């Protein structure tokens, strides 16, 4: 956070709105996730003894991983923070239904994603309580003390931002991250480049060596 920001900068740069919105979004999405996945897993496991339950369970497991990764990217975007690369350890290309189900059930990423989404509910409750607690102090500093020239060094703004970032990062520690793949396009261009020749002092054609 910029140390030289004034109360007027804090009110107009949008950070307060993003931080506040992220806390409310934690609670709203936490409620949505736990309701949806309790219903989805109950239905899919309950119907697993008939044919329709297996693809439903597979869809629920895949959705768990996808929504956990999407949630991390969403809050990273709201808080203007770098989004980590989600490590996907399942490659189901060419696999049949049973093989795909075994891959998802045997993947640690699936269960870590499920715990991550389960934590969103208590995290959301904590976020809502923090948002309500910080609000009067934020209003006091931004709307009363700031215009009067009383410098509180944006204490409430810093507290709001710290809580928002902390509640985003805490459950995110559960999700596995991977390094981005190296960009091999330059190497491919070098390998596929046309050979270059030059004429030396004796009039002979010489192949130019690549650096």
N, C-alpha and C positions, 0 to 999 in steps of 0.2 A: 504494500500500500504506500502511496506517495506521502511522504512526511510533510510536504509543503501544502497540502490541500487545506482549503478554508471550509467553513460551514456552508458557504454558498456553492463551492465546487461539489461538496458532498451531496447537496440537494439536487444538483442539475446533471451530474454525470451518469446517473442511472444505476449506480452500484447499490444504493440502498434498496431500490425497487427490486433488483435482481436477488439480493440477499434475502429480503423479506419474502419474495415470491417463492424462493427455494424452500424456505421453512414451511410455508403453507403447502407447497407441492409435496413435500415429504409426507405430511400427514394424509393428504388426499390420495396420493398414489399408494401409500402403505395400506390404507383401508381397501383400496381397489384390488391390490395384489392378493392380500390374504383372503378376501372374499372369493375372488375368481379361482385361486389355486386350491382352496379347500373344496370348492364345488367340483373343479375339474378332476382333481385326484380322487375324490370320493366316487364320482361317477365312473371314471376310467377303471379304477381298481374294482369297483363293484360289478362292472360289466365285463371284467377280464375273462370270466369263465365262458363267455360267448364271443363270437368272432369280432363283433363291433368294438369290444373293449380294448383289444390289442392296438389297433391303429389310433384309437382315442388316447391311450396311454402314451404311445409314441409321440403323438402330437403335443401332449401336455409336457412331456420331458423336453422336447425340442423348444417349446415355447418358453419354458423356464430359463433355459440358457439364453435364448434370444432376448427376452425381456430384461434379464439381469444386465446383459451387455448394453442394451438400449438405454436403460435407466442410468448407468454410469456415464454414457455419452451425453445424455440429456442434461444431467446436473452439471457436468463439466462445461457444457455450452452455456447454461444459465449463469454460472459463476465465473465464466471466462477463464477457465483453467484448461490445461492440456488434458486430453482424453487418452488414457492408456490403451494400448492395443490389446484387445481381448484374445486370449490364447484358446483356439478351438482345437481340441484334441480328437475330434471325431470326423472321419472322412467316410461317409456312407455311400459313395458312388459305387454302383454295381452291386451293392449288398441287398439282400432280400429283407422282408419285414422282420423276421426273427433275428437276423444278424444285426440290423439297425437297432432293434430294441436292446439287444445285448450290449452293443457299443455304448448306448446312452446310459444304461443302468450301471455299466462297469466304469464309466467315466467319473473321475473325481470332480471335474468341472460342473457336471450336472448337479451333484449334491451340494457343492459349494455355492452354486447359483441359487439353489433352493433355500439354503440357510440365509444367504444374502437377502433374498426377497422376504423371507420370514422376519428378518431383523428390521425391515423397513417399517413394520407396524409400530413396535416400541420406539424406534428412532423417530417416527412421525409424531408420536405423542409427545416425546421430549422436545421436538422441534416446535410444535404448537405451543407448548408451555413456555419455551424460551422466547418465542415471538411475542406472546402476550406480556411476558415479564419485561422485555426490553422496550416495548412500545412507548410507555409513558416517559422513560428516560430519554428515548430518542426524540420524542416530541418536545420535551423540555429543552434539550440542547439545541435542536434545529430551529424551533419556532420562537423560542423566548431568549435563551442565553446567547445564541449566535448573533441575532440582530442587535442585541444590546452591547455587543463587543466583548462579552465575557468568554474567554478562550478556555474551553474544556479539552482542547487537543483531540476533538472528535472521539471521545472515550466511548460513547454509546455506539457510534458508527463502527469503530474498531471491534467492539464486543459483538455486534451483530454479524460483521463479516467473519470474525473468528469462529463463532458458533456455526454459521452456515457452512463454512469450509470444513470444519471439523466433523460435522454430521454427514457431510458428503464423503469424506475420506475414510471415516471409521468403518462402515460396512464394506467399503470398497477394498479393504485389505483382504477380504475373503476371496475375491475374484482373482483367478490366475491371469497374469499378463505375460505377453511374449514380445520378443524383439521384432521389429519390422524387417521384412525380407530385404536383402540388399538389392539395389537397383542394378541389374546386370545389363541394362540396355546399352550402356557405353561399351562394355566388353564385347557385346554382340556386334556393335557397330565396328569395333576395331577388327574383330575376326573376319567380318564379312566385307571389309573395305577392299576396294580394288588395289592390286599391287601397283606401286609407283616406281618408275624408272627415271634415270637421269644419264646424261652424256658426260663422260669424264674428259680430261684433257687430251687423252690419246684417241678420242673419237669412239670409244667403246661404250655400249649401252650396259649400264650397271643397275641391278635391282636395289632400290633404296630400302635399307633396313628400318623396321618400325622401332620406335623408341619404347 
